[in-house]
Amino acid sequence: ALGGGLVGVTYVLDEPTQGLHPRDTERLVSVLRALADAGNAVVVVEHDAALVAAADHVVELGPGAGPEGGLVVAEGSHAALRAGGSSYTARLLARADAPAPRAPRTLVPGVTVRGADRHNLKGIDVELPAGGLVVVAGVSGSGKSTLVLDVLAPSLRAALRGGGPVGCRALERHAEIADVLASDQEGLAVGGGSTVATLAGVGDELRRLFAATPEARRRKLGAAAFSTNVPGGRCEACAGRGGVRVPMDLLPDVVVACEACGGLRYSDDVLACRLEGRSITDLLDAPVTEAASWFATNPALAAPLASLRDIGLGYLRVGQAGAALSSGERQRLRLARLLAAPRRGRVAILLDEPTRGLGFDDVDRLLSALGRLADEGHLVVVVEHNPAVHAAADRLVELGPEGGERGGRVLRGGTS
């Protein structure tokens, strides 16, 4: 963009600081400033406090998320918003000056990676303790994801099967690891028929419960009848979507409620089946927080729904289409499912930039969830650029000093 020398262009960027070290964020701010100074309009959607502080004009939407958002809460210079004191942006800017204090934890030996040499790693040795939050930091391209996801994760999985290390000379396990739960920085794969329920892993259980109701058995309806992805119980006029897309030629398409089912998505036979007085549509239209209270005594549903609620997604509707979720919502949904997964014994939980797309309130919820896992004695290793996560770390491992071939070395390791 800079090399093109264009003037009079509107640049619209969605969270350009994702995946960037704070040093790289400073460089990005300089690039955006140069574009603006050249006479272009630069509009950025962003959570990063440094970029917000560099803005000439800030528009804050809210006050909450989902149904609680969509309003202009504040507008003006970052100094004016900060002077207001009560808005999200004001608290974000204040947080940049004063990181939240943390309580130290007692760490125990976890695993040691010896001679890691995958990609740009320079045969490094890294100690990763259990019982605390371990953060792997460093500039972009320094080898953080390679160490955690391309060396540590496959080596631990291989060790569980009796195999040898992957991408390193040796893997020393000082604590027994029963399982490995890992995620990369990509969001959930969202298909055309995916919903919050299916992405959270509770869709099958919900359909099974409805199929077990007396009315469903009397009408000989199996679990598939309560799915919108296959014919049998869904409204075929809208394929279970509840709405029909109408092309508008030169205007954007619009979605109108299906006339056949009135937006209820299912046939009358399916809607007649009630689970504790509620139809499948009642459940799909309910917020996650409400559904979590309904199924508090069902272990297969309680943990995933409570995890969604605790990580700040309680406002989502259970049947909300996956394609309608923002990148930050998909990221948190993936994390909630990961954190709610059954754990037998000590587990290695390996996350790559879990704060991508998250506001600082959501980061606090994430750190609280990871802290609970650390307190249980698990091995919790996070690749992260976010300074708030760095400040909360019980052990910080920094790779560098640069990216690419000039990276892959351990610069320092210790408490944050």
C-alpha positions, 0 to 999 in steps of 0.5 A, a space after each residue: 500500500 505504501 509503495 503504491 503511493 495512492 492518495 484519496 483511498 479508504 483503507 479498512 482494516 480488521 484487527 491488524 495487530 493480531 499476531 503482532 509483538 508490541 514492537 511490531 505494533 509500533 511499526 504498524 502504527 507508523 505505517 498507518 500514520 504514513 498512510 493517513 498523512 498522505 491524504 488517505 482515510 484509515 479506518 481500523 477495528 481494534 482492541 489493542 490499547 497502543 493502536 487505540 491511543 495512536 488514533 486521531 478519532 475513536 468511535 466506541 460501540 457497545 455497551 455490551 456484546 451481542 444483543 447488548 451492543 450496537 450503540 455508539 457509546 462514545 466518540 472523539 479523541 482517545 484523550 477525551 474518551 479516557 477523560 470520560 473514565 467509565 467507558 470500555 475504551 477509557 478502562 482499556 487505556 487505563 489498563 495499558 498504564 497499570 497492568 492488573 496484579 497477579 498472585 504467584 503460584 508454586 510451580 513444579 517440574 513439568 517437561 523439558 525440551 532438549 535440542 529443539 531444532 524444527 524450522 528456525 529453532 537453534 537446538 534449544 533447551 526449554 524447561 516448562 513447569 506445571 502448576 502455573 501459567 507458562 507464556 512463550 513470548 517473542 517477536 513475530 517469527 521467532 519460533 514460538 508456535 514452532 516450539 509449542 505446536 510443532 515440537 512440544 505437542 507432537 512430542 508429548 502425543 508421541 510419548 503417550 503412545 510410546 514413541 520418540 520425540 518430534 523436532 527435538 533431541 529429547 523430551 524429558 517428562 518430570 510429571 506424568 501427562 495423561 493427555 494433550 489438548 492443543 489448539 492453533 491460531 486458526 478459528 473453528 471450521 464453520 460450515 453452512 449448517 453449523 450452530 453454536 450448539 454444534 460448534 460447542 459439541 452439545 448438538 448430539 446430546 440435545 438431539 438425543 434428549 429430544 428423541 427420548 421424549 415420550 412424544 418423539 417415541 410415539 411419533 417414531 422420531 429419531 435424533 436426526 429429526 431434530 437436526 436442521 442439516 438433514 431432511 426428516 424433521 426440518 422444514 424443507 421450504 427453508 432447509 431448517 434455516 427459518 428464513 429464505 434469502 431473497 435476491 434484490 438485484 442491485 441491492 444486497 440480498 435480504 432474508 425473510 421469515 419462512 412462510 411455511 414454518 413461520 421461522 420455527 425451522 421444524 415440522 409440526 411433528 418435531 415442534 410437538 415434542 417437548 423437553 421439560 415443556 420446551 420445544 427444540 426451537 425454544 431451546 435453539 432461540 435461548 441464550 447460552 446462559 439460560 440454557 446452562 441453567 436449564 441443564 445444570 444437572 446434565 453433565 454432558 451439557 452443563 460443562 460445555 454451556 457453563 464454559 461458554 458462559 464463563 468465557 463471556 459468550 453467555 449472550 449467544 443463542 444456542 442455535 445461532 448460525 456459526 457463520 454469523 459469529 465474529 472471529 473473536 466469538 469463534 476463537 472464544 467458542 473454540 477455547 471454551 470447548 477446549 477448556 470444557 473437554 474431560 480431563 483425566 489426570 494432569 493434562 498439557 494444555 497448549 494454546 497459540 495466541 488465544 487472545 486474538 480478537 478478544 477485548 480486555 474484559 474477555 482476556 480477563 475471563 480467559 486468564 481466570 479460566 487458565 488460572 483455574 487449570 494451572 491451580 489444578 496442576 496442569 501444564 498450561 503453555 500459551 504462545 502470546 503477544 498480549 502484555 496482559 497475559 505476559 504480566 499474568 505469567 508465572 513463567 515467561 520464556 522469550 525467544 528471539 532476538 529477531 524473526 526468521 533465521 535470526 530467531 529461534 534462540 532462548 533470550 531469557 526465561 523466568 517470572 514475568 
